[in-house]
Amino acid sequence: MPTQNLDYTSFLIRLWREPPASLEPQTADRPWLAQVEHIPGGEKEYFASLEELFAFIRAQLPNPSQKPNPGQ
């Protein structure tokens, strides 16, 4: 969930690739998998692509076009 009045946040990101199914090296064909932990609350999420990971992180940040609300 995005934080409203955010000046700082932390994420712990783990990236890995599963071993190839065969003995032939296919490094380029194996996608990166990711786990992200949003440090303030400890929530963990898993992603099958880096694009999904980046979209999640962007969604956690306030929209830069919105003005911060000092009352929150």
Residue frames as a rotation matrix with the C-alpha (Angstrom) as fourth column:
MET 1
0.586 0.810 0.000 0.00
0.810 -0.586 0.000 0.00
0.000 0.000 -1.000 0.00
PRO 2
-0.047 -0.644 0.764 1.48
0.536 -0.661 -0.524 3.41
0.843 0.385 0.376 -0.94
THR 3
-0.200 -0.110 -0.974 2.59
0.932 -0.329 -0.154 5.65
-0.304 -0.938 0.168 1.89
GLN 4
0.704 0.650 0.287 0.95
0.708 -0.676 -0.206 9.08
0.060 0.348 -0.936 1.72
ASN 5
0.929 -0.360 0.091 3.56
-0.369 -0.920 0.133 11.43
0.036 -0.157 -0.987 3.19
LEU 6
0.793 -0.588 0.157 6.70
0.559 0.806 0.192 9.61
-0.240 -0.064 0.969 2.07
ASP 7
0.727 -0.660 -0.190 10.18
-0.683 -0.724 -0.095 11.08
-0.075 0.199 -0.977 2.27
TYR 8
-0.460 -0.884 -0.084 12.05
-0.882 0.466 -0.074 7.79
0.105 0.040 -0.994 2.67
THR 9
0.736 0.589 0.335 11.35
-0.631 0.776 0.021 4.09
-0.248 -0.227 0.942 2.32
SER 10
-0.416 -0.905 0.089 13.38
-0.837 0.419 0.351 0.88
-0.355 0.072 -0.932 2.10
PHE 11
0.805 0.538 -0.251 13.09
-0.593 0.743 -0.310 -2.31
0.020 0.398 0.917 0.10
LEU 12
-0.259 -0.815 0.519 15.14
-0.564 0.564 0.603 -5.47
-0.784 -0.137 -0.605 0.36
ILE 13
0.621 0.445 -0.646 15.30
-0.777 0.241 -0.581 -7.09
-0.103 0.863 0.495 -3.08
ARG 14
-0.190 -0.619 0.762 16.45
-0.273 0.778 0.565 -10.65
-0.943 -0.101 -0.317 -3.78
LEU 15
0.465 0.257 -0.847 17.07
-0.877 0.002 -0.480 -11.76
-0.121 0.966 0.226 -7.38
TRP 16
-0.376 -0.592 0.713 17.82
-0.383 0.800 0.462 -15.27
-0.844 -0.099 -0.528 -8.62
ARG 17
0.020 0.351 -0.936 17.46
-0.964 0.256 0.075 -17.62
0.266 0.901 0.343 -11.56
GLU 18
0.689 0.271 0.672 16.41
-0.464 0.877 0.123 -21.22
-0.556 -0.397 0.730 -11.24
PRO 19
-0.432 -0.861 0.270 18.95
-0.326 0.428 0.843 -23.81
-0.841 0.276 -0.466 -12.42
PRO 20
-0.347 0.295 -0.890 18.49
-0.931 0.009 0.365 -24.96
0.115 0.955 0.272 -16.01
ALA 21
0.595 0.687 0.417 16.28
-0.708 0.694 -0.133 -28.01
-0.381 -0.216 0.899 -16.49
SER 22
0.940 -0.339 -0.036 18.92
0.265 0.792 -0.550 -29.69
0.215 0.508 0.834 -18.64
LEU 23
0.376 -0.885 -0.275 22.70
0.684 0.064 0.727 -29.80
-0.626 -0.461 0.629 -18.48
GLU 24
-0.104 -0.387 0.916 23.01
0.910 -0.409 -0.069 -27.43
0.402 0.826 0.395 -21.44
PRO 25
-0.626 -0.139 -0.767 23.76
0.546 -0.781 -0.304 -23.87
-0.557 -0.609 0.565 -20.35
GLN 26
-0.141 0.655 0.742 20.80
0.821 -0.341 0.457 -21.66
0.552 0.674 -0.490 -21.25
THR 27
-0.597 -0.203 -0.776 21.58
0.733 -0.530 -0.425 -18.66
-0.325 -0.823 0.466 -19.11
ALA 28
-0.980 0.178 -0.084 19.97
-0.196 -0.903 0.381 -16.12
-0.008 0.390 0.921 -21.42
ASP 29
-0.444 0.860 -0.253 16.69
-0.057 0.254 0.965 -18.08
0.894 0.443 -0.063 -21.54
ARG 30
-0.237 0.340 -0.910 16.20
0.905 0.417 -0.080 -18.31
0.353 -0.843 -0.407 -17.80
PRO 31
0.319 0.415 0.852 14.18
0.154 -0.910 0.385 -15.37
0.935 0.009 -0.354 -16.43
TRP 32
-0.846 -0.501 0.182 15.13
-0.036 -0.286 -0.958 -13.50
0.531 -0.817 0.224 -13.30
LEU 33
0.239 0.868 -0.436 12.83
0.634 0.201 0.746 -14.12
0.735 -0.455 -0.502 -10.36
ALA 34
-0.598 -0.446 0.666 12.47
-0.093 -0.787 -0.610 -11.63
0.796 -0.427 0.429 -7.54
GLN 35
0.217 0.615 -0.758 11.34
0.916 0.140 0.376 -11.22
0.337 -0.776 -0.533 -3.98
VAL 36
-0.432 -0.308 0.847 10.89
0.017 -0.942 -0.334 -7.79
0.902 -0.130 0.413 -2.48
GLU 37
-0.030 0.378 -0.925 10.42
0.987 0.159 0.033 -7.00
0.160 -0.912 -0.377 1.19
HIS 38
0.195 0.173 0.965 9.02
0.090 -0.983 0.158 -3.57
0.977 0.056 -0.207 2.00
ILE 39
-0.612 -0.682 -0.400 10.99
0.381 0.188 -0.905 -2.85
0.693 -0.707 0.145 5.16
PRO 40
-0.674 0.300 0.675 8.58
-0.640 -0.694 -0.330 -0.59
0.369 -0.654 0.660 7.10
GLY 41
0.259 0.891 0.374 5.88
-0.965 0.251 0.071 -3.28
-0.031 -0.380 0.925 7.30
GLY 42
-0.489 -0.581 0.650 7.82
-0.565 0.779 0.272 -6.44
-0.665 -0.234 -0.710 6.46
GLU 43
0.633 0.761 0.140 5.46
-0.345 0.439 -0.830 -7.46
-0.693 0.477 0.541 3.65
LYS 44
-0.578 -0.797 0.175 7.05
-0.225 0.362 0.905 -9.83
-0.784 0.484 -0.388 1.12
GLU 45
0.653 0.706 -0.275 6.00
-0.457 0.079 -0.886 -10.22
-0.603 0.704 0.374 -2.50
TYR 46
-0.289 -0.703 0.649 7.32
0.233 0.606 0.761 -12.52
-0.928 0.372 -0.011 -5.24
PHE 47
0.478 0.375 -0.795 7.57
-0.603 -0.518 -0.607 -11.72
-0.639 0.769 -0.022 -8.95
ALA 48
0.484 -0.230 0.844 8.23
0.530 0.845 -0.073 -13.74
-0.696 0.483 0.531 -12.09
SER 49
0.290 -0.438 0.851 9.73
0.843 -0.303 -0.444 -10.77
0.452 0.846 0.282 -13.96
LEU 50
-0.659 -0.605 -0.446 11.71
0.734 -0.647 -0.207 -7.64
-0.164 -0.464 0.871 -13.26
GLU 51
-0.709 0.465 0.529 8.98
0.019 -0.739 0.674 -5.56
0.705 0.488 0.515 -14.93
GLU 52
0.364 0.870 -0.334 6.46
0.371 0.194 0.908 -6.79
0.855 -0.454 -0.252 -12.34
LEU 53
0.015 -0.474 -0.880 8.93
1.000 -0.006 0.021 -6.00
-0.015 -0.880 0.474 -9.54
PHE 54
-0.904 -0.418 0.093 9.49
0.424 -0.903 0.062 -2.44
0.058 0.096 0.994 -10.79
ALA 55
-0.314 0.874 0.371 5.73
0.004 -0.389 0.921 -1.88
0.950 0.291 0.118 -11.20
PHE 56
0.430 0.440 -0.788 5.19
0.742 0.325 0.586 -2.98
0.514 -0.837 -0.187 -7.59
ILE 57
-0.371 -0.654 -0.659 7.86
0.899 -0.430 -0.078 -0.60
-0.233 -0.622 0.748 -6.27
ARG 58
-0.885 0.088 0.458 6.46
0.146 -0.880 0.451 2.29
0.443 0.466 0.766 -8.33
ALA 59
0.059 0.998 -0.009 3.00
0.206 -0.003 0.978 1.58
0.977 -0.059 -0.206 -6.89
GLN 60
0.228 -0.031 -0.973 4.39
0.958 0.186 0.219 1.89
0.174 -0.982 0.072 -3.35
LEU 61
-0.752 -0.588 -0.298 5.58
0.620 -0.785 -0.016 5.45
-0.225 -0.197 0.954 -3.95
PRO 62
0.111 0.815 -0.568 3.32
0.340 -0.568 -0.749 8.50
-0.934 -0.110 -0.340 -3.96
ASN 63
0.445 0.141 0.884 2.40
0.895 -0.100 -0.434 9.90
0.027 0.985 -0.171 -7.36
PRO 64
-0.550 -0.773 -0.316 4.88
0.780 -0.611 0.135 12.74
-0.298 -0.173 0.939 -8.04
SER 65
-0.640 0.346 0.685 2.13
0.304 -0.706 0.640 14.81
0.705 0.618 0.347 -9.66
GLN 66
0.505 0.831 -0.232 0.11
0.534 -0.091 0.840 14.86
0.677 -0.549 -0.490 -6.43
LYS 67
-0.114 -0.479 0.870 0.88
-0.477 -0.742 -0.471 17.51
0.872 -0.468 -0.144 -3.86
PRO 68
-0.679 -0.146 -0.719 1.58
0.476 0.659 -0.583 16.09
0.559 -0.738 -0.378 -0.37
ASN 69
0.398 0.851 0.344 -1.18
0.038 -0.390 0.920 16.60
0.917 -0.353 -0.188 2.19
PRO 70
-0.560 -0.743 0.366 0.45
-0.325 -0.209 -0.922 17.97
0.762 -0.636 -0.125 5.38
GLY 71
0.007 0.657 0.754 -2.59
-0.992 -0.093 0.090 16.92
0.129 -0.748 0.651 7.42
GLN 72
0.859 0.330 -0.391 -1.91
-0.324 0.942 0.085 13.21
0.396 0.053 0.917 6.90
